[in-house]
Amino acid sequence: MKKLTTSLLVLMLTSSVAIANAQEKKNDTVKTKEIEGVVVTALGIKREKRSLGYATQEVKGEAVNKNPTTNFLNNLSGKVAGLEIKQSTNFGGSINVVTRGYKSILGDNQALFVVDGVPVMNKNINSTNQTNGAGGYDYGSSVSDINPNDIETINVLKGAAATALYGARAQNGAVIITTKRGKKNKEGIGMEFSSSITVSSVDKSTFPTYQSQYGQGYGGSSFPGTYQGSPIVGFGNDASYGSAYDGSMVWQYGAFIPGSPTEGKLTPWKMAENGPITFFEKATNYVNSISFSGGNDVATYRFGYTNTNATDIMPNSELIKNNFTGNASYKLTDKLTANFYASYITQKTTGRNTTGYNDNIMTNFRQWWPTNVDIKDLQNLYKMSGKNYTWNMRSRTDLRPAFWDNPYFQRYENYQNDSKDRFAGNFSLSYDVSKDINLLFRAGRDTYTMMVEERKAVGSYTGNTFGLNVVNQPSGYALSEYKFSETNYDFIGTYKKNITDDFNVNALLGGNINVQRDYSNQQSTSGGLSVAGLYTIANSASSPARPIISDLSKYIYGVFGQVSLGYKNTYYLEGTYRRDQTTALSAGNNVYWYPSVSASVVFSNLIQQNWLNFGKIRAAYAEVGSDTGADRLRNRYQSQPSFGDVLVNAYNAILRNPELTSQSLKNIEFGIEARLFNNRLGFDVSWFQNKGFQQILPLPVSLANGVTAKFANAGELTTRGFEVSVNATPIKTDNFSWDLNLNWSNPWTKVTSLNPGIENITIGALQGGVSINAPLNGDYGSIWTSDYVYDSNGQRIVGPNGAYLVTDKAIYDQGSFQARWTAGLNNTINYKNLSLSFLIDWRQGGKVYSLDQFYGYGTGLYPDSVGFNDLGNPIRNTLANGGGVIMPGVMVDPNNPGHYIPNTIRLDKSQSSQVLQTDLPGAAYIYDASFVKLREVAITYRFDKKIFNSKFIQGMSMSLIGNNLWIIHKNLPYADPEAGLSSGNIQGYQSGVMPGTRNISFNVKINF
């Protein structure tokens, strides 16, 4: 497939050039300024793109708002070179957004988001347990609150030179969003209305296929006992390594549940008719949006409202969002203009899916499921009783769950809900001192409050912790409140002057005050609930756990300057300098300076060729300094979760360090871009290198200090790579056109330095003996597990029981979660008013570990746990009955110790590997995370205005859109390679992940 696809792409691009030449017309010329255009850069400043010495890439708003989703970032996948978007399969979940690789070992690697020149928060309140796979909820990325229907353009600034004026906030790149503005209308008020519905269903290729021959149990071919003379199933066994299905009559869980249709009855021993795939429902997403705009020579305005009402594939799930936005511009005088932008969002979500291990239903379905259990029977039992009647009861006389709740009880009784209120806005005054000098004052604020409730009903499985407790809880209620705010004050003076006809200068000088505040208050019951169904902290059976309250703030004071010089519209040189002072570092270390310089040459002005419409080479160098989070300087005692009724205070586990200095990043990039053959073919190629050093990390220290680590400046990450964007129009006639856009990039991050004596930084330690690491001189995001034991020829060694020998330490590098390269290929075909587009999204390389496959192997869930061996017998037969398998590899030569011969020992497969202790090493469950997806297909018809014969209706379009329609290729079985826990640095790990969905949308837009 790889060779074929590559050849096809080369053929398409070659054909594009040939057809463009054949169709070339003398009057089909495009001016340089029209080709490059004007883009919005740092601080919201508009610049001619040809003058920039660094890489940017613009995406029109239509590309992200035509496909309705609960997070507009999903629609950026594959559309920007160097921007890696890792979509989430969690309901309302967070999206990982990384530009040009990783810059921080343990810190934030997410891009900065800026709306109309003012940064907005992209907070994530996911707990440490959640991000490490120990359970919890993915509460999403707060940037998803941005309404895609308000977006006019998105300009991605990729390198440090492009974002240097923003300071440390944008060392990871910046996504500059410009919202739609009101326009002067000749007649009345302009109105836009859009309505869409999306229906989503499970992509079965991302959900398990179960073996159909054996049922509940661990011990193999016999039932664990009898009742009234007939076999009885071992209800506490959460595996499918039991007896073979033969249709015989046995006692199953329903026979002992009061009110069950099978109460007191024997039922046939067979695979369930309704497996877990029938648990999922059709998901829907309704989005309705309306806006009003208008203006005159003095003032313009635009006001909009969007309502989103979505459900997920899990039962009892709902997300309702209301988004109110408005902006206005008013010329107070000929020289003074006021601008205003505001957005108010309310969101209520019920029934997010749990992630990771513990009480995650998907962990149950993917790792610990008996294939004889019928989901619809469980649904009927819950509807009948409202109780936690489960297949996994402890015994026929003790109906409490041994390990797993009834999934319907869990979804309708143990659900969480959250609500969020957010305001983001900015106000600015722009004063033209003269035609060359402008003064701008701008104040922006982004703030939101989020309330989170989590429940554990009386009757639930008691084996998991809950809330703030450190011991298991029979039931409980947890309430958390989060308040975040960021305020920015900017004062910027700009000077623009054409000194001569050939020489111009643009300069600015400004200052910024940035204030960040984080507040959280977490509370929970302890010892369970006193009264079932009453969810309040006061209903705690014991004294409630001590609340954990955090209230942190940080101030950054910055001054900056920029000078841009242009000569003959051909040669450009630009430099910036910024000084920051932060309250997160101690006096003497809290001030840091950093510069950038960039240059470009428009060589198409020097090479006069008909085939060359535009060409530019560019180069940039930048340094960016940054501080750290608040509360890294002073040690203190902190309140901890109570141990029962015992109050606990503890010294901080990581030593603070008042001697911390600022972190730094150095970036260099070179690029070339061109537009050829009357703008029918274009490309943009960049090479870049990032070095992030003096990083602030919790480095391991001796436990004799009473702590585990100490914050210190250490470590260097180096990222190198290329970015390629290609735009082609192979065919263009009066009524027909074909446009092709390709984006490709291959950033790769390595750990090039750590402090003396430190060989590795653990990014995350996860269940299954797996860790995500940053090893010295190794690849960032390296996945370490246990491995096979090999002989000198690289052959796997088999032990005396027929199982592979496994290393005693899980420190063997299985590769990094980083992709070797990513690409997006978008085709758009227009015929008159009809448009067809489709996007292929490709990720090549990277590794992912599947805990689902690890446990599923031992519990006998998957088809590879059944079948026939070389003797023609079922592999689950006992060895005495000709079962088992001979594993490829070598064994010790019994006649020549120390030497190896081909393996002949048969491995017993008659019982679970967890019983026989013959599990494979972690390396067996490392998969290639590559995929090729048909990410998006859209058919749009735009009606001619004259059809309506009305001044009222100015335009209308209808679209049918498919998203994530087909995973063309993947190597990971039964799951989407993109699926994970949440956003952040812990990637390449799957445990109980949600299946992917295929989404079909219908959208109508009308302009009045």
Secondary structure, 3 states (H helix, E strand, C coil): CHHHHHHHHHHHHHHHHHHHHHCCCCCCCCCHHHHHCEEECHHHCEEEHHHCCCCEEEEECHHHHCCCCCCHHHHHCCCCCCEEEECCCCCCCCCEEEECCCCCCCCCCCCEEEECCEEECCCCCCCHHHHCCCCEECCCCHHHHCCHHHEEEEEEECCHHHHHHHHHHHCCCEEEEEECCCCCCCCCCEEEEEEEEEEEEECHHHCCCCCCCECCECCCCCCCEEECCEEECCCCCCCECCCECCCCEEECHHHHCCCCCCCCCCEECCCCCCCHHHHCCCEEEEEEEEEEEEECCCEEEEEEEEEEEECCCCCCCEEEEEEEEEEEEEECCCCEEEEEEEEEEEEEEECCCEECCCCCHHHHHHHCCCCCCCHHHHHHHHHHHCCCCCCCECCCCCCCECCCCCHHHHHHHCCCEEEEEEEEEEEEEEEECCCCEEEEEEEEEEEEEEEEEEEECCCCCCCCECCCCCCECCCEEEEEEEEEEEEEEEEEEEEEEECCCCEEEEEEEEEEEEEEEEEEEEEECCCCECCCCCCCHHHECCCCCCCEEEEEEEEEEEEEEEEEEEECCCEEEEEEEEEEEECCCCCCCCEEEEEEEEEEECHHHCCCCCCEEEEEEEEEEEEEEECCCCCCCCCCEEEEEEECCEEEEEECCEECCCCCCCEEEEEEEEEEEEEECCCCEEEEEEEEEEEEECCEEEEECCHHHCCCEEEEECCEEEEEEEEEEEEEEEEECCCEEEEEEEEEECCEEEEEECCCCCCEEEEEEECCCEEEEEECCCECCEEEECCECECCCCCEEECCCCCECECCCCCEEEEECCCCEEEEEEEEEEECCEEEEEEEEEEECCEEEEHHHHHHHHHCCCHHHCCECCCCCECCCCHHHCCCEECCCEEECCCCCCCEEECCCEECCCCCHHHHCCCCCHHHHEEECCEEEEEEEEEEEEECHHHHCCCCCCEEEEEEEEEEEEEEEECCCCCCCCCCCCCCCCCCEECCCCCCEEEEEEEEEEEC
